[in-house]
Amino acid sequence: MCDSDSVSCWKCGVIVDLNKDLFCDYCEVVQKPKGDADYFTIFGMEKSFEIDTRELTKNFRLLQMQLHPDRFSQKSEDEKQISAHYSSLLNQAYKTLGSPLERGLYLLEIQGHPLSDEGEIIMKPEFLSEIMEINEEIHEAEDNNDLERIKKTNEIMLGKLFGRAADRFRNNDWVAARECLAQLKYYSKIQDRIKELEQEFEEEKN
């Protein structure tokens, strides 16, 4: 964890630096997570759209190993509850930061520029027209070969938008970043719909 934040151990009162220690050095009980800790801080990472996902996974597994509820089965009820809370928090944080879209939305939120719905952004008519055309192509697809062609084109567009979003975040251009992520939400929904149809076509074969 990053910024210094010393507190008294909830059990024995000894000072603990939550940025360095998950457990009290004196009584060895697990400490409660910082109430204001964001997901990036939990994993000891900079607040950035561009992160090292390998480092994220490594830090997640390390924390998961230390804080998994199975390790606290013989501990006090307080410690069991803290462990369960940590486990849920870690899973949610890892899921959020592991997805570029969710990471971007979360970053906007903690920086004070939340994007609750893509409808908050007024899209250009040509963009909406393009989305409608893609959805029509998906609707008319007859098999997975048709879907594969649409999916590849959509993946290229997603890649371009993620690159554009990274540049906007790098420059702290929150207005443009919100617009990029709003567009990404449209294309991500298209990708999800393609996956659903691929599954349906596979089931029809069997």
N, CA, C and O of each residue as an XYZ file, in Angstrom:
824
protein
N       0.833     -1.193      0.000
C       0.000      0.000      0.000
C       0.874      1.251      0.000
O       2.083      1.155      0.215
N       0.287      2.415     -0.236
C       1.118      3.551     -0.606
C       1.330      4.583      0.492
O       2.400      4.594      1.101
N       0.371      5.442      0.772
C       0.590      6.551      1.682
C       0.569      6.082      3.129
O      -0.200      5.191      3.489
N       1.418      6.687      3.959
C       1.501      6.292      5.358
C       0.174      6.536      6.057
O      -0.439      7.591      5.896
N      -0.267      5.550      6.835
C      -1.535      5.669      7.543
C      -1.479      4.768      8.763
O      -1.910      3.616      8.716
N      -0.949      5.296      9.854
C      -0.786      4.516     11.072
C      -2.038      4.591     11.931
O      -2.619      5.661     12.113
N      -2.446      3.439     12.455
C      -3.617      3.357     13.328
C      -3.276      2.460     14.507
O      -2.252      1.776     14.509
N      -4.139      2.474     15.498
C      -3.959      1.579     16.637
C      -4.592      0.232     16.315
O      -5.702      0.175     15.785
N      -3.900     -0.837     16.631
C      -4.440     -2.181     16.449
C      -5.769     -2.280     17.190
O      -5.873     -1.872     18.347
N      -6.781     -2.820     16.524
C      -8.123     -2.879     17.109
C      -8.183     -3.796     18.329
O      -9.126     -3.718     19.116
N      -7.173     -4.671     18.491
C      -7.204     -5.610     19.613
C      -6.297     -5.190     20.766
O      -6.725     -5.177     21.920
N      -5.026     -4.842     20.454
C      -4.080     -4.563     21.539
C      -3.695     -3.098     21.664
O      -3.123     -2.697     22.678
N      -4.001     -2.282     20.640
C      -3.720     -0.856     20.720
C      -2.361     -0.426     20.224
O      -2.084      0.772     20.170
N      -1.498     -1.364     19.858
C      -0.177     -1.021     19.335
C      -0.331     -0.346     17.971
O      -1.219     -0.705     17.198
N       0.534      0.632     17.675
C       0.460      1.356     16.405
C       0.852      0.440     15.243
O       1.873     -0.245     15.287
N       0.011      0.448     14.202
C       0.246     -0.371     13.011
C       0.177      0.528     11.781
O      -0.744      1.335     11.651
N       1.144      0.391     10.884
C       1.118      1.130      9.622
C       0.424      0.249      8.588
O       1.004     -0.723      8.105
N      -0.812      0.589      8.252
C      -1.602     -0.241      7.341
C      -1.036     -0.268      5.927
O      -1.417     -1.113      5.117
N      -0.134      0.650      5.633
C       0.491      0.634      4.314
C       1.565     -0.444      4.213
O       1.971     -0.825      3.115
N       2.016     -0.926      5.350
C       3.083     -1.924      5.362
C       2.636     -3.254      5.948
O       3.117     -4.310      5.536
N       1.728     -3.209      6.898
C       1.398     -4.412      7.656
C      -0.090     -4.743      7.607
O      -0.941     -3.894      7.875
N      -0.383     -5.981      7.261
C      -1.752     -6.472      7.326
C      -2.061     -7.024      8.708
O      -3.220     -7.136      9.108
N      -0.987     -7.368      9.437
C      -1.142     -7.962     10.759
C      -0.370     -7.137     11.792
O       0.655     -6.531     11.477
N      -0.866     -7.122     13.005
C      -0.187     -6.433     14.098
C       1.074     -7.210     14.476
O       1.015     -8.423     14.680
N       2.209     -6.522     14.570
C       3.462     -7.189     14.929
C       3.438     -7.720     16.358
O       4.141     -8.676     16.686
N       2.620     -7.089     17.208
C       2.623     -7.461     18.625
C       1.683     -8.633     18.925
O       2.105     -9.645     19.485
N       0.400     -8.491     18.547
C      -0.559     -9.561     18.874
C      -0.888    -10.451     17.676
O      -1.577    -11.462     17.816
N      -0.386    -10.067     16.489
C      -0.473    -10.881     15.273
C      -1.880    -11.052     14.706
O      -2.112    -11.959     13.907
N      -2.823    -10.197     15.106
C      -4.168    -10.309     14.528
C      -4.235     -9.511     13.225
O      -3.516     -8.528     13.044
N      -5.110     -9.955     12.326
C      -5.297     -9.253     11.065
C      -5.957     -7.907     11.341
O      -6.821     -7.793     12.210
N      -5.539     -6.889     10.591
C      -6.076     -5.548     10.788
C      -7.231     -5.263      9.827
O      -7.320     -5.853      8.750
N      -8.094     -4.368     10.229
C      -9.224     -3.991      9.381
C      -8.713     -3.161      8.201
O      -7.799     -2.353      8.365
N      -9.295     -3.355      7.013
C      -8.850     -2.567      5.851
C      -9.145     -1.084      6.040
O     -10.097     -0.709      6.724
N      -8.320     -0.253      5.428
C      -8.538      1.193      5.488
C      -9.879      1.531      4.847
O     -10.185      1.082      3.743
N     -10.667      2.322      5.552
C     -11.997      2.647      5.054
C     -11.997      3.421      3.754
O     -12.929      3.304      2.958
N     -10.947      4.223      3.529
C     -10.912      5.060      2.327
C      -9.973      4.509      1.255
O      -9.643      5.207      0.296
N      -9.548      3.263      1.417
C      -8.598      2.690      0.456
C      -9.292      2.399     -0.874
O     -10.317      1.719     -0.910
N      -8.729      2.914     -1.961
C      -9.279      2.595     -3.274
C      -8.644      1.299     -3.771
O      -7.693      0.797     -3.172
N      -9.169      0.767     -4.857
C      -8.712     -0.528     -5.363
C      -7.243     -0.503     -5.772
O      -6.531     -1.487     -5.572
N      -6.786      0.600     -6.338
C      -5.388      0.692     -6.746
C      -4.475      0.620     -5.519
O      -3.462     -0.079     -5.522
N      -4.852      1.354     -4.474
C      -4.050      1.387     -3.253
C      -3.989      0.016     -2.602
O      -2.943     -0.388     -2.094
N      -5.100     -0.699     -2.614
C      -5.142     -2.037     -2.017
C      -4.069     -2.935     -2.622
O      -3.441     -3.722     -1.914
N      -3.861     -2.816     -3.931
C      -2.875     -3.660     -4.605
C      -1.516     -2.982     -4.753
O      -0.630     -3.501     -5.431
N      -1.352     -1.815     -4.115
C      -0.064     -1.135     -4.156
C       0.306     -0.618     -5.529
O       1.479     -0.623     -5.902
N      -0.692     -0.169     -6.290
C      -0.452      0.274     -7.661
C      -0.830      1.741     -7.832
O      -1.660      2.275     -7.097
N      -0.204      2.379     -8.817
C      -0.525      3.766     -9.120
C      -1.936      3.861     -9.697
O      -2.412      2.940    -10.360
N      -2.592      4.979     -9.437
C      -3.928      5.208     -9.997
C      -3.762      5.567    -11.469
O      -3.528      6.726    -11.812
N      -3.883      4.574    -12.323
C      -3.629      4.775    -13.745
C      -4.492      3.836    -14.573
O      -4.804      2.724    -14.148
N      -4.874      4.294    -15.761
C      -5.623      3.438    -16.679
C      -4.723      2.334    -17.217
O      -5.172      1.217    -17.471
N      -3.451      2.663    -17.386
C      -2.480      1.695    -17.896
C      -1.748      1.047    -16.722
O      -0.946      1.696    -16.050
N      -2.021     -0.213    -16.483
C      -1.384     -0.917    -15.376
C      -0.744     -2.204    -15.885
O      -1.062     -2.690    -16.970
N       0.155     -2.736    -15.085
C       0.773     -4.024    -15.385
C      -0.149     -5.107    -14.820
O      -0.182     -5.329    -13.610
N      -0.891     -5.773    -15.692
C      -1.861     -6.760    -15.214
C      -1.174     -7.968    -14.576
O      -1.773     -8.657    -13.750
N       0.075     -8.227    -14.953
C       0.808     -9.326    -14.306
C       1.110     -8.977    -12.856
O       1.023     -9.827    -11.970
N       1.465     -7.717    -12.624
C       1.709     -7.268    -11.251
C       0.408     -7.302    -10.451
O       0.398     -7.682     -9.281
N      -0.683     -6.902    -11.091
C      -1.990     -6.941    -10.435
C      -2.313     -8.361     -9.976
O      -2.713     -8.575     -8.831
N      -2.138     -9.324    -10.871
C      -2.439    -10.718    -10.542
C      -1.519    -11.233     -9.438
O      -1.961    -11.941     -8.533
N      -0.243    -10.875     -9.516
C       0.717    -11.315     -8.497
C       0.329    -10.774     -7.122
O       0.332    -11.511     -6.136
N      -0.004     -9.487     -7.063
C      -0.373     -8.873     -5.784
C      -1.690     -9.427     -5.257
O      -1.861     -9.609     -4.052
N      -2.615     -9.691     -6.169
C      -3.896    -10.265     -5.772
C      -3.697    -11.641     -5.134
O      -4.256    -11.928     -4.075
N      -2.907    -12.477     -5.778
C      -2.691    -13.832     -5.259
C      -1.977    -13.822     -3.918
O      -2.266    -14.638     -3.043
N      -1.038    -12.887     -3.763
C      -0.318    -12.782     -2.497
C      -1.269    -12.386     -1.368
O      -1.261    -12.993     -0.297
N      -2.085    -11.368     -1.618
C      -3.038    -10.922     -0.601
C      -4.098    -11.984     -0.335
O      -4.506    -12.202      0.806
N      -4.534    -12.633     -1.397
C      -5.538    -13.683     -1.256
C      -5.007    -14.819     -0.383
O      -5.730    -15.368      0.449
N      -3.742    -15.161     -0.585
C      -3.127    -16.234      0.193
C      -3.043    -15.855      1.673
O      -3.249    -16.697      2.547
N      -2.741    -14.586      1.946
C      -2.595    -14.132      3.328
C      -3.934    -13.955      4.040
O      -4.025    -14.118      5.257
N      -4.974    -13.617      3.268
C      -6.230    -13.193      3.887
C      -7.415    -14.116      3.621
O      -8.540    -13.805      4.011
N      -7.177    -15.233      2.970
C      -8.287    -16.133      2.644
C      -8.967    -16.638      3.919
O      -8.286    -16.998      4.879
N     -10.301    -16.665      3.937
C     -11.040    -17.104      5.131
C     -10.629    -18.474      5.668
O     -10.737    -18.717      6.870
N     -10.159    -19.374      4.798
C      -9.752    -20.703      5.263
C      -8.618    -20.623      6.281
O      -8.487    -21.497      7.138
N      -7.806    -19.582      6.187
C      -6.689    -19.428      7.120
C      -7.152    -18.934      8.489
O      -6.378    -18.923      9.446
N      -8.411    -18.530      8.576
C      -8.915    -17.941      9.818
C     -10.001    -18.796     10.473
O     -10.734    -18.326     11.343
N     -10.093    -20.042     10.047
C     -11.163    -20.911     10.559
C     -11.062    -21.148     12.064
O     -12.072    -21.401     12.721
N      -9.840    -21.069     12.615
C      -9.649    -21.297     14.050
C      -9.446    -19.995     14.827
O      -9.110    -20.015     16.011
N      -9.652    -18.870     14.152
C      -9.449    -17.569     14.795
C     -10.748    -17.071     15.434
O     -11.781    -17.738     15.380
N     -10.670    -15.888     16.038
C     -11.844    -15.302     16.686
C     -12.874    -14.888     15.643
O     -12.562    -14.782     14.457
N     -14.109    -14.653     16.096
C     -15.170    -14.234     15.186
C     -14.837    -12.900     14.523
O     -15.140    -12.690     13.349
N     -14.208    -11.997     15.287
C     -13.827    -10.701     14.722
C     -12.857    -10.885     13.562
O     -13.007    -10.260     12.513
N     -11.858    -11.749     13.756
C     -10.868    -11.982     12.704
C     -11.498    -12.677     11.497
O     -11.134    -12.393     10.355
N     -12.435    -13.580     11.745
C     -13.135    -14.247     10.644
C     -13.910    -13.235      9.807
O     -13.914    -13.305      8.578
N     -14.568    -12.291     10.488
C     -15.348    -11.278      9.772
C     -14.446    -10.357      8.959
O     -14.779     -9.992      7.831
N     -13.303     -9.981      9.533
C     -12.359     -9.115      8.812
C     -11.833     -9.841      7.582
O     -11.734     -9.255      6.504
N     -11.497    -11.118      7.746
C     -10.990    -11.911      6.629
C     -12.038    -12.031      5.526
O     -11.719    -11.890      4.346
N     -13.287    -12.291      5.909
C     -14.360    -12.427      4.920
C     -14.568    -11.114      4.167
O     -14.784    -11.104      2.955
N     -14.498    -10.003      4.912
C     -14.652     -8.687      4.281
C     -13.506     -8.434      3.307
O     -13.724     -7.960      2.192
N     -12.292     -8.748      3.732
C     -11.122     -8.574      2.873
C     -11.252     -9.414      1.603
O     -10.973     -8.941      0.502
N     -11.676    -10.657      1.773
C     -11.783    -11.570      0.635
C     -12.748    -11.027     -0.409
O     -12.456    -11.050     -1.605
N     -13.897    -10.538      0.044
C     -14.882     -9.958     -0.864
C     -14.332     -8.706     -1.537
O     -14.521     -8.500     -2.736
N     -13.651     -7.871     -0.754
C     -13.073     -6.629     -1.270
C     -12.007     -6.920     -2.321
O     -11.968     -6.271     -3.366
N     -11.146     -7.893     -2.046
C     -10.081     -8.243     -2.985
C     -10.644     -8.762     -4.301
O     -10.170     -8.392     -5.375
N     -11.654     -9.619     -4.215
C     -12.246    -10.176     -5.432
C     -12.881     -9.090     -6.291
O     -12.725     -9.086     -7.512
N     -13.599     -8.168     -5.647
C     -14.240     -7.084     -6.390
C     -13.199     -6.146     -6.994
O     -13.334     -5.706     -8.136
N     -12.160     -5.844     -6.214
C     -11.105     -4.946     -6.699
C     -10.361     -5.570     -7.874
O     -10.059     -4.889     -8.854
N     -10.069     -6.857     -7.777
C      -9.330     -7.548     -8.844
C     -10.165     -7.626    -10.118
O      -9.658     -7.411    -11.219
N     -11.437     -7.933     -9.957
C     -12.334     -8.008    -11.113
C     -12.435     -6.652    -11.808
O     -12.429     -6.579    -13.037
N     -12.527     -5.586    -11.024
C     -12.663     -4.239    -11.584
C     -11.398     -3.798    -12.306
O     -11.460     -3.331    -13.443
N     -10.255     -3.944    -11.652
C      -9.004     -3.471    -12.256
C      -8.530     -4.383    -13.380
O      -7.757     -3.958    -14.240
N      -8.986     -5.626    -13.380
C      -8.575     -6.553    -14.431
C      -9.256     -6.301    -15.761
O      -8.786     -6.769    -16.797
N     -10.359     -5.566    -15.744
C     -11.086     -5.228    -16.971
C     -10.761     -3.794    -17.367
O     -11.032     -2.879    -16.588
N     -10.189     -3.561    -18.551
C      -9.856     -2.186    -18.951
C     -11.039     -1.228    -18.885
O     -10.896     -0.088    -18.443
N     -12.210     -1.691    -19.325
C     -13.389     -0.823    -19.295
C     -13.792     -0.509    -17.859
O     -14.004      0.653    -17.510
N     -13.897     -1.545    -17.024
C     -14.292     -1.326    -15.631
C     -13.244     -0.507    -14.888
O     -13.579      0.315    -14.035
N     -11.978     -0.734    -15.215
C     -10.891      0.041    -14.594
C     -11.032      1.521    -14.935
O     -10.884      2.387    -14.073
N     -11.319      1.796    -16.203
C     -11.481      3.180    -16.628
C     -12.666      3.850    -15.958
O     -12.577      4.999    -15.524
N     -13.776      3.127    -15.875
C     -14.968      3.677    -15.221
C     -14.703      3.933    -13.737
O     -15.144      4.938    -13.180
N     -13.975      3.006    -13.109
C     -13.655      3.171    -11.689
C     -12.712      4.356    -11.486
O     -12.858      5.120    -10.533
N     -11.749      4.498    -12.386
C     -10.801      5.609    -12.286
C     -11.526      6.945    -12.429
O     -11.233      7.898    -11.707
N     -12.466      7.008    -13.359
C     -13.267      8.227    -13.497
C     -14.017      8.523    -12.202
O     -14.101      9.671    -11.766
N     -14.555      7.479    -11.602
C     -15.346      7.647    -10.375
C     -14.505      8.207     -9.236
O     -14.910      9.167     -8.581
N     -13.330      7.610     -8.994
C     -12.532      8.056     -7.848
C     -11.852      9.399     -8.108
O     -11.391     10.057     -7.176
N     -11.791      9.803     -9.382
C     -11.233     11.114     -9.704
C     -12.310     12.195     -9.758
O     -12.031     13.354    -10.065
N     -13.542     11.797     -9.454
C     -14.623     12.782     -9.394
C     -15.313     13.075    -10.706
O     -15.960     14.112    -10.852
N     -15.181     12.152    -11.683
C     -15.821     12.343    -12.991
C     -16.579     11.079    -13.395
O     -16.312     10.519    -14.458
N     -17.515     10.622    -12.569
C     -18.178      9.337    -12.825
C     -18.999      9.317    -14.108
O     -19.541     10.332    -14.546
N     -19.072      8.131    -14.691
C     -19.903      7.912    -15.879
C     -20.820      6.741    -15.556
O     -20.434      5.582    -15.709
N     -22.024      7.041    -15.112
C     -22.952      5.991    -14.698
C     -23.555      5.267    -15.890
O     -23.784      4.059    -15.844
N     -23.810      6.013    -16.956
C     -24.465      5.435    -18.125
C     -23.965      6.143    -19.372
O     -23.741      7.354    -19.365
N     -23.788      5.364    -20.462
C     -23.287      5.980    -21.691
C     -24.254      7.021    -22.238
O     -23.876      7.878    -23.037
N     -25.528      6.934    -21.791
C     -26.522      7.901    -22.229
C     -26.260      9.304    -21.710
O     -26.860     10.269    -22.183
N     -25.348      9.419    -20.721
C     -25.002     10.740    -20.193
C     -24.237     11.569    -21.227
O     -24.229     12.799    -21.167
N     -23.596     10.884    -22.170
C     -22.797     11.559    -23.191
C     -23.618     11.659    -24.477
O     -24.173     10.664    -24.945
N     -23.690     12.848    -25.036
C     -24.402     13.030    -26.304
C     -23.501     12.544    -27.436
O     -22.472     13.149    -27.733
N     -23.907     11.444    -28.059
C     -23.111     10.853    -29.124
C     -23.431     11.490    -30.475
O     -24.552     11.930    -30.726
N     -22.418     11.525    -31.334
C     -22.615     12.053    -32.678
C     -23.517     11.104    -33.465
O     -23.432      9.888    -33.291
N     -24.375     11.642    -34.324
C     -25.303     10.805    -35.105
C     -24.593      9.714    -35.907
O     -25.098      8.597    -36.020
N     -23.414     10.039    -36.467
C     -22.703      9.042    -37.273
C     -22.216      7.866    -36.425
O     -22.156      6.730    -36.896
N     -21.868      8.155    -35.163
C     -21.447      7.077    -34.266
C     -22.627      6.154    -33.973
O     -22.502      4.933    -34.067
N     -23.761      6.730    -33.622
C     -24.948      5.934    -33.312
C     -25.416      5.152    -34.531
O     -25.898      4.025    -34.410
N     -25.270      5.756    -35.708
C     -25.643      5.071    -36.947
C     -24.755      3.849    -37.166
O     -25.227      2.795    -37.591
N     -23.464      4.003    -36.870
C     -22.523      2.889    -37.019
C     -22.873      1.752    -36.061
O     -22.819      0.581    -36.436
N     -23.227      2.096    -34.834
C     -23.608      1.083    -33.845
C     -24.864      0.341    -34.307
O     -24.955     -0.879    -34.167
N     -25.820      1.075    -34.851
C     -27.050      0.454    -35.349
C     -26.752     -0.512    -36.492
O     -27.340     -1.591    -36.567
N     -25.846     -0.126    -37.375
C     -25.490     -0.987    -38.507
C     -24.854     -2.289    -38.027
O     -25.148     -3.366    -38.545
N     -23.978     -2.173    -37.030
C     -23.328     -3.376    -36.496
C     -24.363     -4.297    -35.860
O     -24.316     -5.513    -36.045
N     -25.289     -3.717    -35.117
C     -26.331     -4.528    -34.478
C     -27.221     -5.206    -35.515
O     -27.686     -6.327    -35.305
N     -27.456     -4.526    -36.628
C     -28.239     -5.131    -37.706
C     -27.486     -6.306    -38.326
O     -28.079     -7.336    -38.646
N     -26.172     -6.141    -38.493
C     -25.351     -7.233    -39.025
C     -25.401     -8.445    -38.100
O     -25.491     -9.586    -38.552
N     -25.342     -8.179    -36.807
C     -25.405     -9.273    -35.830
C     -26.756     -9.976    -35.919
O     -26.836    -11.204    -35.880
N     -27.810     -9.182    -36.039
C     -29.164     -9.742    -36.120
C     -29.324    -10.622    -37.360
O     -30.050    -11.616    -37.336
N     -28.640    -10.248    -38.441
C     -28.761    -10.985    -39.700
C     -27.763    -12.139    -39.813
O     -27.822    -12.913    -40.769
N     -26.851    -12.261    -38.849
C     -25.846    -13.331    -38.903
C     -26.520    -14.697    -38.871
O     -27.455    -14.928    -38.104
N     -26.026    -15.599    -39.720
C     -26.642    -16.920    -39.821
C     -25.831    -18.011    -39.133
O     -26.362    -19.073    -38.809
N     -24.548    -17.749    -38.909
C     -23.721    -18.753    -38.244
C     -22.504    -18.074    -37.615
O     -22.358    -16.854    -37.678
N     -21.635    -18.883    -37.008
C     -20.466    -18.335    -36.322
C     -19.440    -17.730    -37.277
O     -18.635    -16.893    -36.870
N     -19.462    -18.144    -38.533
C     -18.554    -17.535    -39.510
C     -18.902    -16.061    -39.715
O     -18.022    -15.203    -39.795
N     -20.208    -15.787    -39.799
C     -20.653    -14.397    -39.925
C     -20.260    -13.605    -38.678
O     -19.793    -12.469    -38.765
N     -20.461    -14.228    -37.523
C     -20.147    -13.547    -36.263
C     -18.650    -13.294    -36.113
O     -18.240    -12.267    -35.573
N     -17.838    -14.231    -36.592
C     -16.386    -14.090    -36.462
C     -15.892    -12.858    -37.214
O     -15.014    -12.140    -36.735
N     -16.454    -12.623    -38.380
C     -16.071    -11.448    -39.166
C     -16.446    -10.163    -38.422
O     -15.652     -9.225    -38.350
N     -17.653    -10.131    -37.874
C     -18.106     -8.946    -37.134
C     -17.262     -8.755    -35.877
O     -16.903     -7.634    -35.518
N     -16.951     -9.872    -35.214
C     -16.182     -9.801    -33.968
C     -14.783     -9.243    -34.205
O     -14.303     -8.426    -33.419
N     -14.129     -9.673    -35.269
C     -12.778     -9.185    -35.558
C     -12.777     -7.680    -35.807
O     -11.902     -6.960    -35.327
N     -13.768     -7.217    -36.562
C     -13.876     -5.775    -36.827
C     -14.131     -5.015    -35.529
O     -13.578     -3.938    -35.306
N     -14.974     -5.589    -34.684
C     -15.304     -4.944    -33.412
C     -14.092     -4.904    -32.485
O     -13.884     -3.924    -31.769
N     -13.296     -5.968    -32.499
C     -12.099     -6.024    -31.652
C     -11.081     -4.964    -32.068
O     -10.405     -4.377    -31.223
N     -10.978     -4.727    -33.371
C     -10.076     -3.678    -33.862
C     -10.528     -2.317    -33.338
O      -9.713     -1.501    -32.909
N     -11.845     -2.087    -33.381
C     -12.386     -0.817    -32.898
C     -12.171     -0.677    -31.398
O     -11.839      0.406    -30.916
N     -12.360     -1.764    -30.657
C     -12.126     -1.730    -29.214
C     -10.674     -1.380    -28.912
O     -10.394     -0.580    -28.019
N      -9.756     -1.981    -29.660
C      -8.340     -1.702    -29.457
C      -8.003     -0.239    -29.688
O      -7.247      0.362    -28.926
N      -8.573      0.330    -30.749
C      -8.333      1.746    -31.049
C      -8.872      2.639    -29.935
O      -8.225      3.603    -29.527
N     -10.063      2.306    -29.454
C     -10.678      3.129    -28.411
C      -9.940      3.007    -27.083
O      -9.817      3.990    -26.351
N      -9.449      1.812    -26.765
C      -8.677      1.652    -25.531
C      -7.390      2.470    -25.602
O      -6.974      3.076    -24.615
N      -6.761      2.481    -26.783
C      -5.559      3.286    -26.958
C      -5.854      4.770    -26.815
O      -5.086      5.515    -26.207
N      -6.977      5.185    -27.385
C      -7.388      6.587    -27.288
C      -7.700      6.958    -25.840
O      -7.338      8.037    -25.372
N      -8.377      6.046    -25.139
C      -8.718      6.304    -23.736
C      -7.455      6.424    -22.886
O      -7.368      7.287    -22.012
N      -6.476      5.556    -23.147
C      -5.219      5.604    -22.393
C      -4.552      6.963    -22.550
O      -4.027      7.525    -21.589
N      -4.578      7.484    -23.770
C      -3.984      8.802    -24.029
C      -4.736      9.894    -23.280
O      -4.120     10.808    -22.734
N      -6.061      9.805    -23.249
C      -6.862     10.818    -22.551
C      -6.603     10.780    -21.043
O      -6.483     11.826    -20.405
N      -6.517      9.585    -20.483
C      -6.239      9.461    -19.050
C      -4.832      9.968    -18.730
O      -4.611     10.616    -17.707
N      -3.893      9.666    -19.612
C      -2.506     10.086    -19.403
C      -2.416     11.604    -19.289
O      -1.592     12.135    -18.544
N      -3.272     12.290    -20.037
C      -3.262     13.752    -20.053
C      -4.298     14.367    -19.106
O      -4.531     15.576    -19.123
N      -4.914     13.512    -18.279
C      -5.948     13.980    -17.342
C      -7.064     14.750    -18.046
O      -7.627     15.696    -17.495
N      -7.369     14.329    -19.266
C      -8.456     14.946    -20.025
C      -9.728     14.159    -19.712
O     -10.113     13.256    -20.455
N     -10.368     14.514    -18.606
C     -11.479     13.722    -18.093
C     -12.705     13.772    -19.001
O     -13.422     12.779    -19.126
N     -12.949     14.903    -19.629
C     -14.107     15.026    -20.522
C     -13.964     14.066    -21.700
O     -14.896     13.335    -22.037
N     -12.784     14.078    -22.320
C     -12.543     13.198    -23.467
C     -12.486     11.737    -23.034
O     -12.916     10.851    -23.772
N     -11.955     11.484    -21.837
C     -11.891     10.111    -21.327
C     -13.298      9.558    -21.117
O     -13.565      8.396    -21.422
N     -14.195     10.392    -20.595
C     -15.576      9.962    -20.394
C     -16.228      9.614    -21.733
O     -16.967      8.635    -21.836
N     -15.949     10.420    -22.750
C     -16.528     10.159    -24.066
C     -16.002      8.840    -24.638
O     -16.761      8.053    -25.203
N     -14.689      8.607    -24.485
C     -14.092      7.357    -24.975
C     -14.720      6.147    -24.295
O     -15.042      5.154    -24.948
N     -14.890      6.238    -22.985
C     -15.438      5.101    -22.253
C     -16.916      4.887    -22.569
O     -17.397      3.754    -22.578
N     -17.626      5.970    -22.823
C     -19.028      5.833    -23.231
C     -19.104      5.066    -24.549
O     -19.965      4.203    -24.717
N     -18.207      5.380    -25.482
C     -18.160      4.660    -26.756
C     -17.752      3.203    -26.533
O     -18.293      2.292    -27.159
N     -16.796      3.000    -25.636
C     -16.344      1.644    -25.338
C     -17.466      0.784    -24.772
O     -17.520     -0.419    -25.027
N     -18.355      1.393    -24.011
C     -19.472      0.638    -23.452
C     -20.375      0.109    -24.565
O     -20.877     -1.012    -24.481
N     -20.579      0.910    -25.600
C     -21.387      0.455    -26.733
C     -20.730     -0.747    -27.415
O     -21.378     -1.761    -27.672
N     -19.424     -0.615    -27.704
C     -18.731     -1.697    -28.402
C     -18.565     -2.937    -27.524
O     -18.552     -4.060    -28.030
N     -18.439     -2.740    -26.226
C     -18.333     -3.880    -25.312
C     -19.647     -4.652    -25.257
O     -19.651     -5.879    -25.161
N     -20.758     -3.928    -25.319
C     -22.064     -4.592    -25.343
C     -22.221     -5.399    -26.629
O     -22.810     -6.480    -26.624
N     -21.696     -4.871    -27.721
C     -21.724     -5.606    -28.989
C     -20.923     -6.898    -28.854
O     -21.358     -7.960    -29.299
N     -19.746     -6.792    -28.232
C     -18.900     -7.974    -28.050
C     -19.603     -9.019    -27.184
O     -19.529    -10.217    -27.458
N     -20.278     -8.558    -26.148
C     -21.011     -9.481    -25.272
C     -22.141    -10.171    -26.035
O     -22.379    -11.367    -25.861
N     -22.833     -9.407    -26.881
C     -23.931     -9.982    -27.656
C     -23.411    -11.022    -28.642
O     -24.051    -12.051    -28.857
N     -22.256    -10.758    -29.238
C     -21.654    -11.719    -30.167
C     -21.343    -13.029    -29.441
O     -21.607    -14.111    -29.964
N     -20.784    -12.927    -28.241
C     -20.455    -14.128    -27.460
C     -21.713    -14.939    -27.139
O     -21.702    -16.169    -27.188
N     -22.790    -14.233    -26.813
C     -24.050    -14.922    -26.520
C     -24.548    -15.689    -27.742
O     -24.971    -16.841    -27.638
N     -24.492    -15.034    -28.900
C     -24.969    -15.676    -30.126
C     -24.071    -16.840    -30.539
O     -24.555    -17.855    -31.039
N     -22.768    -16.691    -30.329
C     -21.849    -17.790    -30.635
C     -22.236    -19.033    -29.841
O     -22.239    -20.148    -30.363
N     -22.558    -18.821    -28.580
C     -22.972    -19.927    -27.724
C     -24.280    -20.540    -28.221
O     -24.443    -21.761    -28.230
N     -25.204    -19.681    -28.631
C     -26.492    -20.171    -29.131
C     -26.312    -20.997    -30.402
O     -26.943    -22.042    -30.558
N     -25.450    -20.529    -31.314
C     -25.200    -21.267    -32.552
C     -24.552    -22.623    -32.257
O     -24.866    -23.623    -32.903
N     -23.646    -22.645    -31.275
C     -22.991    -23.903    -30.902
C     -24.000    -24.887    -30.326
O     -23.952    -26.082    -30.615
N     -24.915    -24.371    -29.509
C     -25.929    -25.239    -28.904
C     -26.879    -25.796    -29.959
O     -27.362    -26.922    -29.839
N     -27.142    -24.997    -30.996
C     -28.028    -25.458    -32.072
C     -27.398    -26.606    -32.857
O     -28.102    -27.462    -33.393
N     -26.061    -26.617    -32.922
C     -25.358    -27.686    -33.639
C     -25.506    -29.021    -32.929
O     -25.586    -30.073    -33.563
N     -25.540    -28.961    -31.588
C     -25.528    -30.196    -30.785
C     -26.935    -30.759    -30.566
O     -27.093    -31.791    -29.913
